[in-house]
Amino acid sequence: MSRMTRHFVWFTVLVLGVLACGGIGRSIPATQTPTPASPESADTLAEEWQQALQVSKESGEFTLTVTEGQLTAFVATKLAEQPKPALSDPQVFLRDGQVQIIGKVTDSGITATAKLVLEVSLSAEGLPQFELVSAEIGPFPIPEEMLKNISRSLNDAITGEGLQTANIQIESIEISDGFMTITGKRK
């Protein structure tokens, strides 16, 4: 499993941990139907990332398409490894240019739905930049200053050693209709 993938999952878990506090429960919006995910989907994602990196060594370029099910399974697998996961029943949605993560948080016996909405762009160096544009626990939005701090931490982790040591430059990230397609090249 690549460092970038591990960093992404680790900071997703961290973000969700920061947001884990009490609130009033709320259901997943009716417009978003959960995508089935299996533990094998998480393994498939890691294997496909490694294959994309191998292809980039040979051809200089790569394309990787990730599904909602793969990301959901990957996040669920990583959360299951935690002694006290901050989030349960995670679901990742890839819609309208955004990554949405929805799950349940429980604190002091109260369970609430948490929703994170991230937008992804690229830096001048070809590294992904994540902006947490909104986050809610139950009906309560997370303050904008906290969103900025979480975005900064997420970007520091993801654009750190993992991607830089892979020696790749991402040229585009497209998110639509349940898929995220990442294209890039070797530096």
C-alpha positions in Angstrom: 0.0 0.0 0.0 1.5 3.4 -1.0 2.2 6.1 1.5 -0.2 8.5 -0.3 -3.0 6.1 0.2 -2.1 5.6 3.9 -1.8 9.3 4.4 -5.2 9.9 2.8 -6.9 7.4 5.0 -5.1 8.4 8.2 -6.0 12.0 7.8 -9.6 11.2 6.8 -9.8 9.3 10.1 -8.1 12.2 11.9 -10.6 14.7 10.4 -13.5 12.5 11.5 -11.9 12.2 14.9 -11.7 15.9 15.3 -15.3 16.2 14.4 -16.5 13.4 16.7 -18.7 15.2 19.3 -22.4 15.0 20.3 -25.3 16.2 18.2 -28.7 15.2 17.1 -28.9 12.4 14.6 -29.9 13.0 10.9 -30.3 10.6 8.1 -28.3 10.4 4.9 -29.9 12.6 2.2 -32.3 10.7 0.0 -30.4 11.7 -3.1 -27.4 9.7 -2.1 -27.8 5.9 -2.1 -24.9 4.1 -0.4 -22.6 2.2 -2.7 -22.0 -1.4 -1.8 -18.4 -2.0 -0.7 -16.5 -5.1 0.3 -13.1 -5.5 2.0 -11.7 -6.8 -1.3 -12.5 -3.4 -2.8 -10.0 -1.8 -0.5 -7.3 -4.3 -1.5 -8.2 -3.7 -5.2 -7.7 0.0 -4.8 -4.2 -0.4 -3.3 -3.3 -2.9 -6.1 -4.6 -0.6 -8.8 -2.6 2.4 -7.4 0.6 0.2 -7.5 -0.2 -0.8 -11.0 -0.7 2.8 -12.0 2.7 3.7 -10.6 4.3 0.8 -12.4 2.7 1.9 -15.7 4.0 5.4 -15.1 7.5 4.0 -14.8 7.2 2.3 -18.2 5.2 4.8 -20.2 5.7 8.0 -18.2 2.0 8.5 -17.7 -0.8 6.9 -15.7 -4.6 7.0 -15.2 -6.4 5.6 -12.2 -10.2 5.4 -11.8 -11.4 5.0 -8.3 -15.0 4.0 -7.3 -17.1 5.1 -4.4 -17.2 1.5 -3.3 -13.4 1.2 -3.3 -12.9 4.4 -1.2 -15.7 3.4 1.2 -14.2 0.0 1.7 -10.7 1.4 2.2 -11.9 4.0 4.8 -14.0 1.3 6.6 -11.0 -1.1 6.7 -8.8 1.6 8.1 -11.4 2.6 10.7 -11.8 -1.0 11.7 -8.1 -1.1 12.6 -8.5 1.7 15.1 -9.2 0.7 18.8 -12.0 3.3 19.1 -12.9 4.5 15.6 -14.4 8.0 15.5 -16.7 7.1 12.6 -18.8 4.0 11.9 -20.7 3.0 8.8 -18.7 5.3 6.5 -19.8 6.0 3.0 -17.8 7.9 0.4 -19.7 9.7 -2.4 -17.9 11.1 -5.5 -20.3 13.5 -7.0 -20.3 16.9 -8.7 -16.6 17.5 -8.3 -16.6 16.8 -4.6 -15.7 14.0 -2.2 -18.4 13.6 0.4 -17.9 11.4 3.5 -20.9 10.5 5.6 -20.9 8.3 8.6 -22.1 7.9 12.2 -20.3 9.4 15.2 -21.1 8.3 18.7 -20.2 10.2 21.9 -21.6 9.7 25.4 -24.2 7.3 24.0 -25.5 9.8 21.4 -25.2 8.9 17.8 -25.3 11.5 15.0 -24.6 11.6 11.3 -21.4 13.4 10.3 -20.9 14.7 6.8 -17.7 16.1 5.3 -17.6 17.8 1.9 -14.1 18.1 0.3 -13.2 19.8 -3.0 -10.0 18.7 -4.7 -7.7 20.9 -6.9 -4.1 20.7 -8.0 -1.2 22.8 -6.9 1.4 24.2 -9.3 3.6 21.2 -8.5 0.9 18.7 -9.5 0.0 17.7 -6.0 -3.6 17.4 -4.8 -5.0 20.1 -2.6 -8.0 19.4 -0.5 -10.4 22.0 0.9 -12.9 21.0 3.4 -15.8 23.2 2.2 -18.3 22.1 4.8 -18.7 19.7 7.7 -21.7 18.9 9.8 -22.5 16.8 12.8 -26.2 16.3 13.0 -27.7 19.6 12.1 -24.7 21.6 13.4 -22.2 23.0 11.0 -18.5 23.1 11.9 -17.1 26.7 12.1 -15.2 28.0 9.0 -12.0 28.5 10.9 -12.0 24.9 12.0 -12.6 23.9 8.4 -9.5 25.8 7.3 -7.3 24.2 10.0 -8.5 20.7 9.1 -7.9 21.4 5.3 -4.4 22.6 6.1 -3.6 19.5 8.1 -5.0 17.2 5.5 -3.0 18.9 2.7 0.2 18.8 4.8 -0.2 15.0 5.2 -1.2 14.1 1.7 1.2 16.3 -0.2 4.0 15.3 2.1 6.5 12.5 1.7 4.1 9.9 0.2 3.4 11.7 -3.1 6.8 13.4 -3.4 8.7 10.1 -3.0 6.5 8.5 -5.7 8.0 11.1 -8.1 4.8 11.7 -10.0 2.9 14.8 -11.0 -0.8 14.6 -11.1 -2.3 16.5 -14.1 -6.0 16.2 -13.4 -8.5 14.8 -10.9 -12.0 14.5 -12.1 -14.9 13.6 -9.8 -18.3 12.7 -11.2 -21.1 10.2 -11.0 -19.4 7.9 -8.5 -15.9 7.9 -9.9 -12.7 9.8 -9.4 -10.3 9.7 -12.3 -6.7 10.7 -11.6 -4.2 11.2 -14.5 -0.6 12.1 -14.2 3.0 11.5 -15.3 6.4 10.8 -14.0 8.5 13.8 -13.1 
